[in-house]
Amino acid sequence: MENITIGVLSLQGDFQPHINHFRKLEQPSLIIKEVRNKTDLRACDGLVIPGGESTTLRKCFAYDNDSLYNALKNFIHVKKKPVWGTCAGCILLSKNVENNDKENEYGNDFSLGGLDITICRNYYGSQNDSFICTLHVNPEHGAFKNNLRAPCIRAPYIKEILSNNVISFKRRKKKKRK
């Protein structure tokens, strides 16, 4: 079996737990690589952009002499390699961003694009408003055997899906207790 290299953008934020979860899969053909520059990115077949601070990532891109930002855009739009973004990563991949108060602070919003959604930053309020819930996965996607426990933090909300090519998970509302 041919090896597959998955990169995890490792500039800041929650990259180490993503790496740890991939390594727990114990798949000999799966190589996990920390991506810190465009040379690291070139070796990847796919990429995960983890959560963290989207404003901090924008600063990294604004002062990036190595041009990792341009390499990421090329990876997504020209090479069309698979990319998954969680939290801040999802914001950076979104086609449209609402509540984007930092958009022009560095002369550019530094959105990578590639994900046909409209997202709203910090939709769920402050860090104190965080909680854990169960996400119910549409059975036709079959990626999970059981429902998925997920933290919901001061995070983005996917307000609109702009393409049928975007697969989504949906949170079911809790039934009221009698």
VMD Tcl script that builds the backbone (N, CA, C; Angstrom):
set m [mol new atoms 534]
animate dup $m
set s [atomselect $m all]
$s set {name element resname resid chain x y z} {
  {N N MET 1 A 0.842 -1.184 0.000}
  {CA C MET 1 A 0.000 0.000 0.000}
  {C C MET 1 A 0.885 1.244 0.000}
  {N N GLU 2 A 0.506 2.213 -0.799}
  {CA C GLU 2 A 1.266 3.454 -0.906}
  {C C GLU 2 A 1.040 4.330 0.329}
  {N N ASN 3 A 2.114 4.985 0.784}
  {CA C ASN 3 A 2.002 5.884 1.931}
  {C C ASN 3 A 1.220 7.138 1.572}
  {N N ILE 4 A 0.478 7.649 2.546}
  {CA C ILE 4 A -0.239 8.917 2.424}
  {C C ILE 4 A 0.287 9.831 3.517}
  {N N THR 5 A 0.685 11.031 3.128}
  {CA C THR 5 A 1.197 11.996 4.101}
  {C C THR 5 A 0.145 13.069 4.348}
  {N N ILE 6 A -0.281 13.150 5.608}
  {CA C ILE 6 A -1.224 14.186 6.033}
  {C C ILE 6 A -0.440 15.207 6.843}
  {N N GLY 7 A -0.503 16.452 6.400}
  {CA C GLY 7 A 0.141 17.529 7.135}
  {C C GLY 7 A -0.833 18.174 8.096}
  {N N VAL 8 A -0.305 18.647 9.215}
  {CA C VAL 8 A -1.091 19.417 10.176}
  {C C VAL 8 A -0.391 20.761 10.327}
  {N N LEU 9 A -1.070 21.846 9.931}
  {CA C LEU 9 A -0.485 23.177 10.044}
  {C C LEU 9 A -0.134 23.425 11.505}
  {N N SER 10 A 1.144 23.659 11.785}
  {CA C SER 10 A 1.652 23.684 13.162}
  {C C SER 10 A 2.307 25.013 13.502}
  {N N LEU 11 A 1.633 26.105 13.178}
  {CA C LEU 11 A 2.164 27.429 13.489}
  {C C LEU 11 A 1.789 27.852 14.897}
  {N N GLN 12 A 0.606 27.517 15.345}
  {CA C GLN 12 A 0.101 27.837 16.682}
  {C C GLN 12 A -1.225 27.116 16.848}
  {N N GLY 13 A -1.786 27.166 18.025}
  {CA C GLY 13 A -3.111 26.598 18.226}
  {C C GLY 13 A -3.086 25.133 18.601}
  {N N ASP 14 A -4.142 24.433 18.236}
  {CA C ASP 14 A -4.431 23.089 18.729}
  {C C ASP 14 A -3.893 21.990 17.817}
  {N N PHE 15 A -2.677 22.170 17.289}
  {CA C PHE 15 A -2.172 21.199 16.314}
  {C C PHE 15 A -1.764 19.870 16.938}
  {N N GLN 16 A -1.203 19.869 18.154}
  {CA C GLN 16 A -0.695 18.626 18.740}
  {C C GLN 16 A -1.798 17.591 18.981}
  {N N PRO 17 A -2.975 17.954 19.511}
  {CA C PRO 17 A -4.036 16.944 19.640}
  {C C PRO 17 A -4.461 16.340 18.302}
  {N N HIS 18 A -4.465 17.129 17.237}
  {CA C HIS 18 A -4.794 16.586 15.917}
  {C C HIS 18 A -3.755 15.541 15.505}
  {N N ILE 19 A -2.497 15.863 15.695}
  {CA C ILE 19 A -1.419 14.925 15.364}
  {C C ILE 19 A -1.567 13.651 16.187}
  {N N ASN 20 A -1.821 13.807 17.487}
  {CA C ASN 20 A -1.965 12.645 18.371}
  {C C ASN 20 A -3.115 11.743 17.936}
  {N N HIS 21 A -4.242 12.331 17.547}
  {CA C HIS 21 A -5.392 11.521 17.119}
  {C C HIS 21 A -5.086 10.755 15.832}
  {N N PHE 22 A -4.415 11.375 14.906}
  {CA C PHE 22 A -4.027 10.658 13.682}
  {C C PHE 22 A -3.084 9.499 14.010}
  {N N ARG 23 A -2.144 9.729 14.915}
  {CA C ARG 23 A -1.181 8.670 15.264}
  {C C ARG 23 A -1.855 7.508 15.977}
  {N N LYS 24 A -2.929 7.766 16.705}
  {CA C LYS 24 A -3.671 6.695 17.377}
  {C C LYS 24 A -4.320 5.733 16.378}
  {N N LEU 25 A -4.491 6.170 15.149}
  {CA C LEU 25 A -5.076 5.298 14.132}
  {C C LEU 25 A -4.182 4.100 13.826}
  {N N GLU 26 A -2.888 4.239 14.109}
  {CA C GLU 26 A -1.911 3.163 13.910}
  {C C GLU 26 A -2.002 2.549 12.515}
  {N N GLN 27 A -2.025 3.398 11.525}
  {CA C GLN 27 A -2.029 2.960 10.132}
  {C C GLN 27 A -0.616 3.107 9.584}
  {N N PRO 28 A 0.058 1.995 9.271}
  {CA C PRO 28 A 1.446 2.086 8.811}
  {C C PRO 28 A 1.627 2.925 7.549}
  {N N SER 29 A 0.596 3.000 6.713}
  {CA C SER 29 A 0.731 3.757 5.465}
  {C C SER 29 A 0.410 5.246 5.642}
  {N N LEU 30 A 0.046 5.655 6.861}
  {CA C LEU 30 A -0.312 7.044 7.135}
  {C C LEU 30 A 0.850 7.753 7.825}
  {N N ILE 31 A 1.390 8.744 7.149}
  {CA C ILE 31 A 2.487 9.540 7.699}
  {C C ILE 31 A 1.910 10.894 8.104}
  {N N ILE 32 A 2.170 11.297 9.344}
  {CA C ILE 32 A 1.681 12.580 9.850}
  {C C ILE 32 A 2.864 13.533 9.934}
  {N N LYS 33 A 2.693 14.725 9.380}
  {CA C LYS 33 A 3.798 15.684 9.291}
  {C C LYS 33 A 3.365 17.044 9.821}
  {N N GLU 34 A 4.182 17.627 10.691}
  {CA C GLU 34 A 3.961 19.008 11.113}
  {C C GLU 34 A 4.343 19.922 9.953}
  {N N VAL 35 A 3.459 20.853 9.615}
  {CA C VAL 35 A 3.719 21.791 8.520}
  {C C VAL 35 A 3.971 23.170 9.115}
  {N N ARG 36 A 5.204 23.655 8.925}
  {CA C ARG 36 A 5.592 24.973 9.434}
  {C C ARG 36 A 6.080 25.901 8.322}
  {N N ASN 37 A 6.284 25.329 7.125}
  {CA C ASN 37 A 6.761 26.145 5.998}
  {C C ASN 37 A 6.343 25.472 4.687}
  {N N LYS 38 A 6.629 26.141 3.577}
  {CA C LYS 38 A 6.170 25.615 2.284}
  {C C LYS 38 A 6.896 24.332 1.892}
  {N N THR 39 A 8.112 24.126 2.368}
  {CA C THR 39 A 8.822 22.873 2.088}
  {C C THR 39 A 8.103 21.703 2.750}
  {N N ASP 40 A 7.670 21.889 4.001}
  {CA C ASP 40 A 6.900 20.844 4.688}
  {C C ASP 40 A 5.614 20.541 3.923}
  {N N LEU 41 A 4.951 21.585 3.440}
  {CA C LEU 41 A 3.675 21.426 2.743}
  {C C LEU 41 A 3.827 20.628 1.450}
  {N N ARG 42 A 4.931 20.828 0.746}
  {CA C ARG 42 A 5.153 20.125 -0.537}
  {C C ARG 42 A 5.110 18.610 -0.393}
  {N N ALA 43 A 5.446 18.100 0.794}
  {CA C ALA 43 A 5.497 16.654 1.011}
  {C C ALA 43 A 4.129 16.050 1.340}
  {N N CYS 44 A 3.079 16.865 1.398}
  {CA C CYS 44 A 1.773 16.408 1.893}
  {C C CYS 44 A 0.790 16.070 0.778}
  {N N ASP 45 A -0.015 15.041 1.065}
  {CA C ASP 45 A -1.111 14.656 0.178}
  {C C ASP 45 A -2.425 15.297 0.610}
  {N N GLY 46 A -2.501 15.720 1.848}
  {CA C GLY 46 A -3.678 16.374 2.408}
  {C C GLY 46 A -3.226 17.210 3.593}
  {N N LEU 47 A -4.112 18.066 4.095}
  {CA C LEU 47 A -3.732 18.991 5.162}
  {C C LEU 47 A -4.892 19.213 6.118}
  {N N VAL 48 A -4.559 19.347 7.405}
  {CA C VAL 48 A -5.510 19.764 8.427}
  {C C VAL 48 A -5.045 21.118 8.947}
  {N N ILE 49 A -5.975 22.078 8.977}
  {CA C ILE 49 A -5.693 23.382 9.581}
  {C C ILE 49 A -6.491 23.417 10.879}
  {N N PRO 50 A -5.808 23.261 12.023}
  {CA C PRO 50 A -6.512 23.130 13.296}
  {C C PRO 50 A -7.003 24.461 13.852}
  {N N GLY 51 A -7.743 24.343 14.941}
  {CA C GLY 51 A -8.211 25.517 15.660}
  {C C GLY 51 A -7.063 26.255 16.314}
  {N N GLY 52 A -7.361 27.431 16.744}
  {CA C GLY 52 A -6.398 28.327 17.364}
  {C C GLY 52 A -6.976 29.718 17.269}
  {N N GLU 53 A -6.147 30.677 17.109}
  {CA C GLU 53 A -6.606 32.058 16.962}
  {C C GLU 53 A -6.467 32.476 15.505}
  {N N SER 54 A -7.591 32.712 14.848}
  {CA C SER 54 A -7.528 33.081 13.433}
  {C C SER 54 A -6.785 34.402 13.243}
  {N N THR 55 A -6.871 35.307 14.227}
  {CA C THR 55 A -6.143 36.577 14.131}
  {C C THR 55 A -4.639 36.334 14.190}
  {N N THR 56 A -4.199 35.410 15.047}
  {CA C THR 56 A -2.773 35.080 15.140}
  {C C THR 56 A -2.284 34.459 13.840}
  {N N LEU 57 A -3.098 33.585 13.248}
  {CA C LEU 57 A -2.715 32.998 11.960}
  {C C LEU 57 A -2.596 34.077 10.889}
  {N N ARG 58 A -3.498 35.047 10.916}
  {CA C ARG 58 A -3.401 36.154 9.960}
  {C C ARG 58 A -2.087 36.907 10.135}
  {N N LYS 59 A -1.677 37.112 11.396}
  {CA C LYS 59 A -0.397 37.792 11.656}
  {C C LYS 59 A 0.756 36.964 11.094}
  {N N CYS 60 A 0.694 35.648 11.304}
  {CA C CYS 60 A 1.741 34.769 10.753}
  {C C CYS 60 A 1.819 34.932 9.238}
  {N N PHE 61 A 0.670 34.969 8.579}
  {CA C PHE 61 A 0.650 35.127 7.127}
  {C C PHE 61 A 1.131 36.508 6.704}
  {N N ALA 62 A 0.793 37.539 7.479}
  {CA C ALA 62 A 1.160 38.913 7.120}
  {C C ALA 62 A 2.672 39.120 7.136}
  {N N TYR 63 A 3.371 38.428 8.029}
  {CA C TYR 63 A 4.820 38.608 8.162}
  {C C TYR 63 A 5.595 37.409 7.632}
  {N N ASP 64 A 4.992 36.665 6.725}
  {CA C ASP 64 A 5.553 35.414 6.216}
  {C C ASP 64 A 6.457 35.664 5.010}
  {N N ASN 65 A 7.754 35.683 5.244}
  {CA C ASN 65 A 8.705 35.863 4.136}
  {C C ASN 65 A 8.862 34.593 3.305}
  {N N ASP 66 A 8.545 33.442 3.901}
  {CA C ASP 66 A 8.662 32.156 3.225}
  {C C ASP 66 A 7.495 31.932 2.257}
  {N N SER 67 A 6.459 32.740 2.386}
  {CA C SER 67 A 5.268 32.674 1.544}
  {C C SER 67 A 4.507 31.356 1.698}
  {N N LEU 68 A 4.396 30.890 2.934}
  {CA C LEU 68 A 3.571 29.720 3.217}
  {C C LEU 68 A 2.123 29.996 2.815}
  {N N TYR 69 A 1.673 31.222 3.022}
  {CA C TYR 69 A 0.304 31.600 2.650}
  {C C TYR 69 A 0.042 31.309 1.170}
  {N N ASN 70 A 0.941 31.745 0.299}
  {CA C ASN 70 A 0.768 31.494 -1.142}
  {C C ASN 70 A 0.848 30.008 -1.463}
  {N N ALA 71 A 1.721 29.295 -0.767}
  {CA C ALA 71 A 1.830 27.847 -0.977}
  {C C ALA 71 A 0.538 27.144 -0.554}
  {N N LEU 72 A -0.082 27.608 0.538}
  {CA C LEU 72 A -1.353 27.032 0.981}
  {C C LEU 72 A -2.455 27.285 -0.047}
  {N N LYS 73 A -2.521 28.503 -0.563}
  {CA C LYS 73 A -3.533 28.815 -1.589}
  {C C LYS 73 A -3.332 27.932 -2.825}
  {N N ASN 74 A -2.086 27.720 -3.217}
  {CA C ASN 74 A -1.770 26.859 -4.354}
  {C C ASN 74 A -2.181 25.413 -4.065}
  {N N PHE 75 A -1.897 24.934 -2.868}
  {CA C PHE 75 A -2.233 23.580 -2.430}
  {C C PHE 75 A -3.744 23.347 -2.554}
  {N N ILE 76 A -4.516 24.368 -2.165}
  {CA C ILE 76 A -5.979 24.261 -2.149}
  {C C ILE 76 A -6.584 24.464 -3.535}
  {N N HIS 77 A -6.183 25.536 -4.215}
  {CA C HIS 77 A -6.880 25.952 -5.438}
  {C C HIS 77 A -6.283 25.408 -6.733}
  {N N VAL 78 A -4.979 25.210 -6.773}
  {CA C VAL 78 A -4.341 24.730 -8.006}
  {C C VAL 78 A -4.157 23.217 -7.948}
  {N N LYS 79 A -3.526 22.746 -6.888}
  {CA C LYS 79 A -3.304 21.300 -6.762}
  {C C LYS 79 A -4.571 20.570 -6.338}
  {N N LYS 80 A -5.505 21.317 -5.744}
  {CA C LYS 80 A -6.804 20.784 -5.323}
  {C C LYS 80 A -6.661 19.566 -4.415}
  {N N LYS 81 A -5.742 19.668 -3.473}
  {CA C LYS 81 A -5.552 18.588 -2.508}
  {C C LYS 81 A -6.554 18.757 -1.368}
  {N N PRO 82 A -6.924 17.655 -0.712}
  {CA C PRO 82 A -7.920 17.746 0.361}
  {C C PRO 82 A -7.386 18.501 1.578}
  {N N VAL 83 A -8.241 19.382 2.114}
  {CA C VAL 83 A -7.901 20.175 3.292}
  {C C VAL 83 A -9.106 20.180 4.215}
  {N N TRP 84 A -8.847 20.002 5.506}
  {CA C TRP 84 A -9.899 20.020 6.521}
  {C C TRP 84 A -9.536 21.078 7.539}
  {N N GLY 85 A -10.460 21.949 7.870}
  {CA C GLY 85 A -10.208 22.996 8.851}
  {C C GLY 85 A -11.151 22.882 10.022}
  {N N THR 86 A -10.598 22.926 11.235}
  {CA C THR 86 A -11.428 22.945 12.434}
  {C C THR 86 A -11.326 24.323 13.068}
  {N N CYS 87 A -12.434 24.861 13.486}
  {CA C CYS 87 A -12.516 26.147 14.184}
  {C C CYS 87 A -11.835 27.254 13.376}
  {N N ALA 88 A -10.692 27.760 13.821}
  {CA C ALA 88 A -10.005 28.834 13.082}
  {C C ALA 88 A -9.629 28.371 11.677}
  {N N GLY 89 A -9.290 27.100 11.536}
  {CA C GLY 89 A -8.972 26.558 10.213}
  {C C GLY 89 A -10.165 26.623 9.280}
  {N N CYS 90 A -11.344 26.362 9.820}
  {CA C CYS 90 A -12.570 26.444 9.025}
  {C C CYS 90 A -12.841 27.888 8.608}
  {N N ILE 91 A -12.566 28.833 9.508}
  {CA C ILE 91 A -12.736 30.256 9.180}
  {C C ILE 91 A -11.830 30.625 8.011}
  {N N LEU 92 A -10.569 30.208 8.085}
  {CA C LEU 92 A -9.611 30.550 7.031}
  {C C LEU 92 A -9.979 29.932 5.685}
  {N N LEU 93 A -10.632 28.774 5.704}
  {CA C LEU 93 A -11.010 28.091 4.465}
  {C C LEU 93 A -12.336 28.584 3.883}
  {N N SER 94 A -13.109 29.323 4.649}
  {CA C SER 94 A -14.449 29.739 4.242}
  {C C SER 94 A -14.434 30.753 3.110}
  {N N LYS 95 A -15.403 30.609 2.229}
  {CA C LYS 95 A -15.556 31.555 1.119}
  {C C LYS 95 A -16.018 32.918 1.630}
  {N N ASN 96 A -16.965 32.925 2.574}
  {CA C ASN 96 A -17.494 34.170 3.147}
  {C C ASN 96 A -17.389 34.111 4.664}
  {N N VAL 97 A -16.935 35.207 5.278}
  {CA C VAL 97 A -16.802 35.276 6.737}
  {C C VAL 97 A -17.583 36.481 7.246}
  {N N GLU 98 A -18.499 36.224 8.189}
  {CA C GLU 98 A -19.233 37.305 8.846}
  {C C GLU 98 A -18.640 37.539 10.230}
  {N N ASN 99 A -18.902 38.715 10.798}
  {CA C ASN 99 A -18.367 39.102 12.101}
  {C C ASN 99 A -16.847 39.074 12.056}
  {N N ASN 100 A -16.308 39.546 10.949}
  {CA C ASN 100 A -14.870 39.484 10.686}
  {C C ASN 100 A -14.237 40.841 10.965}
  {N N ASP 101 A -14.262 41.254 12.241}
  {CA C ASP 101 A -13.825 42.594 12.617}
  {C C ASP 101 A -12.345 42.850 12.377}
  {N N LYS 102 A -11.540 41.829 12.251}
  {CA C LYS 102 A -10.096 42.003 12.040}
  {C C LYS 102 A -9.725 41.944 10.561}
  {N N GLU 103 A -10.708 41.946 9.699}
  {CA C GLU 103 A -10.495 41.650 8.280}
  {C C GLU 103 A -9.380 42.468 7.639}
  {N N ASN 104 A -9.333 43.758 7.877}
  {CA C ASN 104 A -8.372 44.589 7.159}
  {C C ASN 104 A -7.226 45.102 8.021}
  {N N GLU 105 A -7.079 44.591 9.228}
  {CA C GLU 105 A -6.035 45.068 10.130}
  {C C GLU 105 A -4.640 44.918 9.531}
  {N N TYR 106 A -4.418 43.890 8.740}
  {CA C TYR 106 A -3.096 43.636 8.160}
  {C C TYR 106 A -3.085 43.887 6.658}
  {N N GLY 107 A -4.075 44.624 6.165}
  {CA C GLY 107 A -4.114 44.972 4.751}
  {C C GLY 107 A -4.744 43.905 3.880}
  {N N ASN 108 A -5.124 42.788 4.461}
  {CA C ASN 108 A -5.719 41.684 3.717}
  {C C ASN 108 A -6.413 40.789 4.730}
  {N N ASP 109 A -7.462 40.100 4.336}
  {CA C ASP 109 A -8.109 39.208 5.298}
  {C C ASP 109 A -7.393 37.862 5.400}
  {N N PHE 110 A -6.505 37.563 4.494}
  {CA C PHE 110 A -5.714 36.332 4.485}
  {C C PHE 110 A -6.571 35.077 4.516}
  {N N SER 111 A -7.791 35.158 3.999}
  {CA C SER 111 A -8.598 33.959 3.864}
  {C C SER 111 A -7.981 33.093 2.777}
  {N N LEU 112 A -8.004 31.795 3.000}
  {CA C LEU 112 A -7.471 30.863 2.011}
  {C C LEU 112 A -8.541 30.467 1.003}
  {N N GLY 113 A -9.803 30.487 1.419}
  {CA C GLY 113 A -10.886 30.063 0.545}
  {C C GLY 113 A -10.833 28.571 0.283}
  {N N GLY 114 A -11.685 28.130 -0.604}
  {CA C GLY 114 A -11.709 26.722 -0.967}
  {C C GLY 114 A -12.895 25.963 -0.404}
  {N N LEU 115 A -13.537 26.516 0.620}
  {CA C LEU 115 A -14.690 25.860 1.224}
  {C C LEU 115 A -15.915 26.737 0.973}
  {N N ASP 116 A -16.861 26.219 0.224}
  {CA C ASP 116 A -18.028 26.999 -0.198}
  {C C ASP 116 A -19.070 27.102 0.911}
  {N N ILE 117 A -18.721 27.891 1.929}
  {CA C ILE 117 A -19.639 28.132 3.039}
  {C C ILE 117 A -19.563 29.601 3.446}
  {N N THR 118 A -20.601 30.041 4.153}
  {CA C THR 118 A -20.570 31.322 4.853}
  {C C THR 118 A -20.475 30.985 6.328}
  {N N ILE 119 A -19.502 31.567 6.993}
  {CA C ILE 119 A -19.253 31.259 8.399}
  {C C ILE 119 A -19.325 32.544 9.214}
  {N N CYS 120 A -19.756 32.434 10.451}
  {CA C CYS 120 A -19.831 33.580 11.354}
  {C C CYS 120 A -18.863 33.330 12.509}
  {N N ARG 121 A -17.870 34.213 12.666}
  {CA C ARG 121 A -16.868 34.068 13.730}
  {C C ARG 121 A -17.504 34.280 15.107}
  {N N ASN 122 A -16.979 33.565 16.110}
  {CA C ASN 122 A -17.358 33.729 17.525}
  {C C ASN 122 A -18.874 33.719 17.741}
  {N N TYR 123 A -19.562 32.916 16.990}
  {CA C TYR 123 A -21.022 32.862 17.035}
  {C C TYR 123 A -21.535 32.432 18.404}
  {N N TYR 124 A -20.819 31.536 19.056}
  {CA C TYR 124 A -21.304 30.952 20.310}
  {C C TYR 124 A -20.896 31.746 21.543}
  {N N GLY 125 A -20.389 32.946 21.358}
  {CA C GLY 125 A -20.090 33.801 22.501}
  {C C GLY 125 A -18.684 33.634 23.025}
  {N N SER 126 A -18.540 33.858 24.313}
  {CA C SER 126 A -17.216 33.860 24.936}
  {C C SER 126 A -16.772 32.446 25.290}
  {N N GLN 127 A -15.535 32.330 25.746}
  {CA C GLN 127 A -14.983 31.039 26.158}
  {C C GLN 127 A -15.825 30.435 27.286}
  {N N ASN 128 A -16.418 31.275 28.125}
  {CA C ASN 128 A -17.247 30.791 29.238}
  {C C ASN 128 A -18.528 30.117 28.764}
  {N N ASP 129 A -18.899 30.316 27.526}
  {CA C ASP 129 A -20.115 29.715 26.981}
  {C C ASP 129 A -19.864 28.341 26.354}
  {N N SER 130 A -18.680 27.777 26.554}
  {CA C SER 130 A -18.323 26.490 25.948}
  {C C SER 130 A -19.097 25.337 26.591}
  {N N PHE 131 A -19.276 24.247 25.830}
  {CA C PHE 131 A -19.933 23.046 26.332}
  {C C PHE 131 A -19.542 21.861 25.453}
  {N N ILE 132 A -19.896 20.646 25.888}
  {CA C ILE 132 A -19.663 19.432 25.100}
  {C C ILE 132 A -21.026 18.833 24.775}
  {N N CYS 133 A -21.188 18.371 23.535}
  {CA C CYS 133 A -22.462 17.776 23.134}
  {C C CYS 133 A -22.201 16.590 22.204}
  {N N THR 134 A -23.271 15.892 21.874}
  {CA C THR 134 A -23.189 14.783 20.932}
  {C C THR 134 A -23.707 15.244 19.576}
  {N N LEU 135 A -22.899 15.041 18.544}
  {CA C LEU 135 A -23.316 15.339 17.175}
  {C C LEU 135 A -23.828 14.046 16.556}
  {N N HIS 136 A -24.952 14.123 15.904}
  {CA C HIS 136 A -25.541 12.954 15.256}
  {C C HIS 136 A -25.188 13.011 13.777}
  {N N VAL 137 A -24.477 12.012 13.324}
  {CA C VAL 137 A -23.952 11.990 11.964}
  {C C VAL 137 A -24.977 11.372 11.023}
  {N N ASN 138 A -25.182 12.010 9.898}
  {CA C ASN 138 A -26.080 11.490 8.875}
  {C C ASN 138 A -25.574 10.108 8.457}
  {N N PRO 139 A -26.380 9.044 8.616}
  {CA C PRO 139 A -25.921 7.683 8.320}
  {C C PRO 139 A -25.439 7.480 6.887}
  {N N GLU 140 A -25.921 8.286 5.951}
  {CA C GLU 140 A -25.495 8.087 4.562}
  {C C GLU 140 A -24.023 8.433 4.368}
  {N N HIS 141 A -23.444 9.187 5.297}
  {CA C HIS 141 A -22.023 9.507 5.191}
  {C C HIS 141 A -21.157 8.441 5.848}
  {N N GLY 142 A -21.715 7.692 6.797}
  {CA C GLY 142 A -21.095 6.504 7.349}
  {C C GLY 142 A -19.681 6.627 7.866}
  {N N ALA 143 A -19.203 7.809 8.149}
  {CA C ALA 143 A -17.819 7.965 8.589}
  {C C ALA 143 A -17.626 7.545 10.040}
  {N N PHE 144 A -18.680 7.580 10.844}
  {CA C PHE 144 A -18.567 7.266 12.262}
  {C C PHE 144 A -19.539 6.149 12.603}
  {N N LYS 145 A -19.070 5.200 13.422}
  {CA C LYS 145 A -19.938 4.105 13.828}
  {C C LYS 145 A -20.932 4.569 14.884}
  {N N ASN 146 A -20.509 5.493 15.718}
  {CA C ASN 146 A -21.358 6.010 16.786}
  {C C ASN 146 A -21.496 7.515 16.625}
  {N N ASN 147 A -22.349 8.078 17.449}
  {CA C ASN 147 A -22.468 9.530 17.444}
  {C C ASN 147 A -21.166 10.135 17.954}
  {N N LEU 148 A -20.912 11.347 17.589}
  {CA C LEU 148 A -19.628 11.991 17.836}
  {C C LEU 148 A -19.744 12.999 18.972}
  {N N ARG 149 A -18.979 12.788 20.059}
  {CA C ARG 149 A -18.919 13.759 21.158}
  {C C ARG 149 A -17.983 14.876 20.717}
  {N N ALA 150 A -18.436 16.116 20.844}
  {CA C ALA 150 A -17.645 17.236 20.334}
  {C C ALA 150 A -17.738 18.438 21.267}
  {N N PRO 151 A -16.603 19.108 21.498}
  {CA C PRO 151 A -16.653 20.353 22.265}
  {C C PRO 151 A -17.182 21.478 21.382}
  {N N CYS 152 A -18.040 22.289 21.927}
  {CA C CYS 152 A -18.547 23.476 21.234}
  {C C CYS 152 A -18.039 24.681 22.021}
  {N N ILE 153 A -17.104 25.376 21.437}
  {CA C ILE 153 A -16.436 26.466 22.131}
  {C C ILE 153 A -16.737 27.784 21.438}
  {N N ARG 154 A -16.133 28.854 21.945}
  {CA C ARG 154 A -16.227 30.157 21.279}
  {C C ARG 154 A -15.752 29.904 19.868}
  {N N ALA 155 A -16.686 29.631 19.030}
  {CA C ALA 155 A -16.331 29.036 17.750}
  {C C ALA 155 A -17.182 29.609 16.630}
  {N N PRO 156 A -16.790 29.294 15.422}
  {CA C PRO 156 A -17.588 29.743 14.280}
  {C C PRO 156 A -18.852 28.909 14.121}
  {N N TYR 157 A -19.799 29.493 13.437}
  {CA C TYR 157 A -21.046 28.824 13.090}
  {C C TYR 157 A -21.150 28.820 11.567}
  {N N ILE 158 A -21.364 27.651 11.009}
  {CA C ILE 158 A -21.548 27.574 9.561}
  {C C ILE 158 A -22.981 28.002 9.273}
  {N N LYS 159 A -23.104 29.208 8.763}
  {CA C LYS 159 A -24.412 29.828 8.555}
  {C C LYS 159 A -25.081 29.338 7.278}
  {N N GLU 160 A -24.267 29.094 6.248}
  {CA C GLU 160 A -24.838 28.691 4.962}
  {C C GLU 160 A -23.854 27.807 4.210}
  {N N ILE 161 A -24.371 26.737 3.629}
  {CA C ILE 161 A -23.578 25.877 2.762}
  {C C ILE 161 A -23.906 26.282 1.333}
  {N N LEU 162 A -22.886 26.654 0.578}
  {CA C LEU 162 A -23.078 27.235 -0.750}
  {C C LEU 162 A -22.906 26.231 -1.887}
  {N N SER 163 A -22.647 24.964 -1.544}
  {CA C SER 163 A -22.382 23.962 -2.572}
  {C C SER 163 A -22.855 22.594 -2.097}
  {N N ASN 164 A -23.315 21.773 -3.015}
  {CA C ASN 164 A -23.684 20.396 -2.677}
  {C C ASN 164 A -22.467 19.525 -2.415}
  {N N ASN 165 A -21.276 20.027 -2.693}
  {CA C ASN 165 A -20.051 19.269 -2.470}
  {C C ASN 165 A -19.570 19.336 -1.027}
  {N N VAL 166 A -20.238 20.127 -0.182}
  {CA C VAL 166 A -19.849 20.267 1.218}
  {C C VAL 166 A -20.675 19.294 2.046}
  {N N ILE 167 A -19.995 18.418 2.789}
  {CA C ILE 167 A -20.665 17.461 3.670}
  {C C ILE 167 A -20.683 18.067 5.066}
  {N N SER 168 A -21.838 18.022 5.723}
  {CA C SER 168 A -21.936 18.657 7.040}
  {C C SER 168 A -22.487 17.698 8.083}
  {N N PHE 169 A -22.183 18.023 9.340}
  {CA C PHE 169 A -22.760 17.341 10.493}
  {C C PHE 169 A -23.757 18.300 11.115}
  {N N LYS 170 A -24.745 17.766 11.784}
  {CA C LYS 170 A -25.778 18.611 12.362}
  {C C LYS 170 A -26.019 18.194 13.804}
  {N N ARG 171 A -26.177 19.170 14.674}
  {CA C ARG 171 A -26.476 18.898 16.069}
  {C C ARG 171 A -27.985 18.807 16.241}
  {N N ARG 172 A -28.430 17.709 16.860}
  {CA C ARG 172 A -29.857 17.571 17.149}
  {C C ARG 172 A -30.187 18.341 18.413}
  {N N LYS 173 A -31.353 18.914 18.434}
  {CA C LYS 173 A -31.793 19.621 19.639}
  {C C LYS 173 A -32.179 18.592 20.692}
  {N N LYS 174 A -31.850 18.912 21.955}
  {CA C LYS 174 A -32.200 18.016 23.055}
  {C C LYS 174 A -33.710 18.003 23.257}
  {N N LYS 175 A -34.212 16.822 23.592}
  {CA C LYS 175 A -35.625 16.720 23.935}
  {C C LYS 175 A -35.802 17.267 25.343}
  {N N LYS 176 A -36.882 17.985 25.540}
  {CA C LYS 176 A -37.158 18.541 26.865}
  {C C LYS 176 A -37.586 17.424 27.795}
  {N N ARG 177 A -37.052 17.466 29.019}
  {CA C ARG 177 A -37.439 16.475 30.030}
  {C C ARG 177 A -38.805 16.826 30.591}
  {N N LYS 178 A -39.550 15.789 30.902}
  {CA C LYS 178 A -40.888 16.014 31.478}
  {C C LYS 178 A -40.815 16.050 32.975}
}
mol reanalyze $m
mol bondsrecalc $m
mol representation Tube
mol addrep $m
